């Protein structure tokens, strides 16, 4: 039983670290709102600015902030798929 538990823990550690992404917080100025807005940008480790990559824009609700999708979903883990 102990070996099974240790194997499960090791598997979880390696499977979690297998996801490769970069999570950056950037500032974008909004002319219409006349203020700077914080945004989270998630890119896969394989990101190359000279290649085309699919882009997904996720908007948070009124009471959330730029970290909502990053902290409450699996969006980071999906970045390298």
N, C-alpha and C positions, 0 to 999 in steps of 0.2 A: 504494500500500500504506500509506503514511504517513497519508494522509487517511482511509483506512478505520479505522486504529487510533485516530486522534484522534476520529473519529465514534463509535466503540464506547465509548471512555472517557467522552465527554460524555453519551452515552445512559445508561450505567451510573450516572453521578453524578446525573442528573436522575431516573432511575427510582427510585433509592434514596431520594432526598429527597422523593419524591412520597408516601411513607407518612407519615401524620400521626398521631402518638400522643403521649401523655404517660406517662412511667414514673416512678412515685413509690414510695418505700419508707416504709411506715407501721408503727407498733407497735400490736399488739392484746394486751390482757391476757387470759391464759387462767386462769380460776378453777380448772379441774381440774388443770392442771399447775403452778399457783401461780407463774407467771412471765410476762414479756412476750415476745411472739413477733413477729419481723420478718416482714412480708409485702410482696410487690411488687404494686402495683396499676397496671394498664395500661389507659388509657382513650383512645379516639379523640379527635382534635382537635375533632370535632363533638359531643363529650359535653356534655350539658345535664342537670344534676341534676334538673330539673323534668320530664324526659321518661323514659319507660321504655326501658331498653337491655338487650339480652340479657347474661347473666352466665355466665362459665365459671370454675369453680374448678379449678385444677390443683395437685395435691399432689406434692411431691417425695419421693424415697425417703429412707431412713434416713441415708445418708451425704451427701446434698446439703443445700443451704440454699435460702432464699427466692429466690435469683437463678438457680437452675438452669434453669427454663423460659425465663427472659428471655435468658440468655446462650447457651444451647445449642440453641434452636429459633427458628422464624420467628414466634413468637407476637406479637411487637410489630408486625410487618408486617401481620399478619392483623387487628389491632385496628380498622382503619378500613374493613373490608369488611363 
